Amino acid sequence: MPIAGGLYYFAYPGEKPPVVLIHGAGGTHLYWPAEIRRLPGHCALAIDLPGHGKSFGCGLQTISAYAEAVLGWLGAVGLSQAVFVGHSLGSAIVQELALDHPEYVLGLILVGAGARLRIHPDILQSSASEATFHTTVKIIMEWAFSRQAPERLVELASRRMAETRSSVLHGDFLACDAFDVMDRVGEISQPTLVVCGADDRLTPLRYAQYLASAIAAARLEIIPDAGHMVMLEQPQAVATLVKDFLDNII
């Protein structure tokens, strides 16, 4: 089980510059399906953030703290640059890296993303309590998938999120709620791919459209029949977009 800088990571060998996959709130590296974790010809590394999955420590409560943890992991595994792929909370971490530590970032892929990620106050409150934690997970999953999503897929994602400590998920939501780079996102200069599920109700299409318009070197791809968990609902479509992006910038 590879651990570096206190973080577990899944590694798939490849010859090209590495691709680092960063999951969303309450997630693990398994929220990236095999089609994306095993991109032909590309070295892909999918991490578990602090306190998530198989990683050590506690969850954090700011995007900056998570970005610092990722930087520590990069140093521990000996990486100086990578293409970063982030989903939701992970997309905020990737934006923070591109803005404050651009020397590490060759390119960005932002999935289910926004330059601001507000969390409903009721979700913040219910996620803080063990008594209401499982209700919170149920509500999130109802909103995270499109209505076309297979029931078994939603159930599996729900079970995985329910394995996260309530304090960790609550910290993730606090980090998302405080994240706001609306006035800075235009400073990102690296090639950027913005991916949004057409039926995303958590980070709606207008969020992705704003990112794509504000970042000069960005393009937007909208995937039909998918919600916020677009990479789980349409894994091959997302994998194809990711590989095409990588092949054209590296």
C-alpha positions, 0 to 999 in steps of 0.5 A: 500500500503506497503511502507518501507524506501521510497520504495513500495513493493509487499509481498507474505506470506510464511514460508521460508526465504524471496526472494527479487525481484529487477527489471531492468532499467525503470521497476517496481515490475510488471515486475516480473509476478505473477508466480514468485511473488507468489511462493508457500511456499516462502515469496516473496517481489518485490520492486519498486526501488527509483523513479520507480512505486509507490516508493518515490524519484528520480531515482539514477545513480549508482549501489552502490546508488541503493544497499544502497537504498535496504539495507535501505529498508531491515532495514526498513522491519526488514530483516537480510538476503534474497535470491536476484533475480535481472533482468538486472539493478537489477542483477547488484544491487544483485551482488553489495550486494553479493560482498560488503554486503555478510552477507545479501545474502543467494543466488543469482538468476541473470536474463538477467545479466552480470558482465558488462552492457554497454549501447550503446551511442545512447541510453544514449543520446536519453534517456536523452531527453524528445523529444526522450524518447518514441523512446528510449522505442520503440527501447529498447522493440524491442531488449528486446523480442524474435521474438516469443513474443506475440505482446500484451505482448510487447505492455504492457511492452512498456506502463509500461516503458513509464510511467517511467520518462525519467530522471529515465530511463536515470539514470538507463542506466548511472548506468548500463553503469558504472557497471563493476565487471568483476575482482571481480565477482569471489569473490561471494561465495553464491549459484547462479543461472544464467538465460538467454533467448536463444534469449537475444540480450541485455545481450547475452548468453556469458554474462551469461556464463561468470558469471556461469564460474566465480562464483564457486557455480553457474549454468546456465540455458538457456531458449529457445524462450525468450529474455532479458525479459525472465521472462515475455516471459516464466514465468512458466519456470523461476518460476520453476527454481527459486522454484527448486533453493530455495528448494535446498539451503534453 
